[in-house]
């Protein structure tokens, strides 16, 4: 499985830990930055990761910033991206099962390394349930006027 990964300065340290952790589990990782704790704007990393997932170059994405909100909002501007901000394993599992999320976003300042590992473990191994959820997921990309 191929995972595109990116973070701003606030997510840098946890990104590096998750990158190593995922590589030891056999995942192929491409790091889209940032590459230090120097100030960096999250859209600069959310857009390339999201585009790579959107274009099917990668199976999934992983994004991190301080709260997770900004980088997650940016990712979700891409058609076909369903980025889920998760802070525990149950939410990460449900994001895959019910929402077919294809990018996991972690709030680096509000999650422990151990909980982050649990989130990535469950997110990348949980299947989308489909069924009644498939109709709902389809409606995400239709826009506000479609019911």
C-alpha positions in Angstrom: 0.0 0.0 0.0 1.2 3.5 -0.9 0.6 6.4 1.4 1.3 10.1 0.7 2.2 12.0 3.9 2.5 15.7 4.7 2.5 18.1 7.6 3.2 21.7 8.5 5.8 22.7 11.2 3.5 21.9 14.0 3.0 18.3 12.7 6.6 17.8 11.7 7.8 15.7 14.7 4.8 13.4 14.8 4.9 13.1 10.9 8.5 11.8 11.2 7.5 9.3 13.9 4.4 8.1 11.9 6.5 7.9 8.7 9.0 5.6 10.4 6.3 3.6 12.1 4.4 3.0 8.8 7.6 2.1 6.9 8.4 -0.6 9.6 4.9 -2.0 8.9 5.8 -2.3 5.2 3.9 0.6 3.8 5.5 2.6 0.9 5.6 6.2 1.9 6.2 9.4 0.0 6.9 12.5 2.2 5.6 15.7 0.6 7.1 17.8 3.5 7.6 19.8 5.5 11.1 18.8 6.3 11.9 20.8 9.5 10.2 22.6 12.3 10.7 25.9 10.5 7.4 27.8 10.0 5.5 26.3 7.0 2.0 26.8 5.7 -0.2 23.7 5.8 -1.8 24.3 2.3 1.7 23.8 0.8 1.5 20.2 1.9 -2.2 19.4 1.9 -2.6 20.2 -1.8 0.2 17.9 -3.1 -0.9 15.0 -0.8 -4.5 15.5 -1.8 -3.7 15.7 -5.5 -1.6 12.5 -5.3 -4.5 10.6 -3.6 -7.1 12.2 -5.9 -5.1 11.1 -9.0 -4.7 7.6 -7.6 -0.9 7.8 -7.4 -1.3 6.8 -3.8 -3.9 4.6 -2.0 -4.2 6.9 1.0 -2.9 10.0 2.6 -1.8 11.1 6.0 -1.8 14.8 7.0 -0.8 16.5 10.3 -0.9 20.0 11.6 -1.3 21.5 15.1 -5.1 21.2 15.5 -5.6 19.2 12.3 -8.4 21.6 11.2 -6.6 23.8 8.7 -4.8 21.0 6.8 -8.0 18.9 6.8 -10.2 21.7 5.5 -7.6 22.3 2.7 -7.5 18.6 1.7 -11.3 18.5 1.5 -11.3 21.2 -1.1 -10.2 18.5 -3.6 -12.9 16.6 -5.4 -12.8 13.0 -4.5 -11.0 13.6 -1.2 -12.7 12.6 2.0 -10.2 13.6 4.7 -11.1 12.8 8.2 -9.8 14.5 11.3 -9.4 11.8 13.9 -8.1 11.8 17.4 -8.8 8.3 18.5 -9.0 4.8 16.9 -12.8 4.5 17.0 -13.3 7.7 15.0 -10.6 6.6 12.5 -12.3 3.2 12.1 -15.7 4.9 11.6 -14.2 7.3 9.1 -13.2 4.3 6.9 -16.3 2.2 7.6 -19.0 4.8 7.1 -17.3 7.6 5.1 -14.8 5.8 2.9 -12.2 8.4 4.0 -9.0 8.3 2.0 -6.9 10.8 4.0 -6.4 10.5 7.7 -5.7 13.9 9.4 -4.1 13.9 12.9 -4.1 16.9 15.3 -0.4 16.8 16.3 -0.7 19.0 19.3 -3.7 17.1 20.7 -2.8 13.4 20.2 -0.2 11.2 21.8 2.2 9.2 19.7 0.6 6.0 21.0 -2.9 7.1 20.0 -1.7 8.3 16.6 -0.2 4.8 16.0 -3.6 3.3 16.9 -5.3 5.7 14.5 -3.0 4.8 11.6 -3.2 1.1 12.3 -7.0 1.0 12.2 -7.4 3.6 9.4 -5.2 1.8 6.9 -6.7 -1.7 7.6 -10.4 -0.9 7.9 -12.6 -1.5 4.8 -15.5 0.7 3.7 -18.8 -1.0 4.5 -20.6 0.3 1.5 -24.3 -0.4 1.6 -26.4 2.5 2.9 -23.2 4.4 3.5 -22.3 4.3 -0.2 -25.3 6.5 -1.2 -24.3 9.0 1.5 -20.7 9.1 0.4 -21.8 9.6 -3.2 -23.9 12.6 -2.2 -20.8 14.4 -0.8 -19.5 15.2 -4.2 -22.9 16.1 -5.7 -23.1 19.5 -3.9 -25.6 21.2 -1.6 -28.5 21.2 -4.0 -28.7 17.4 -4.3 -30.6 15.5 -1.7 
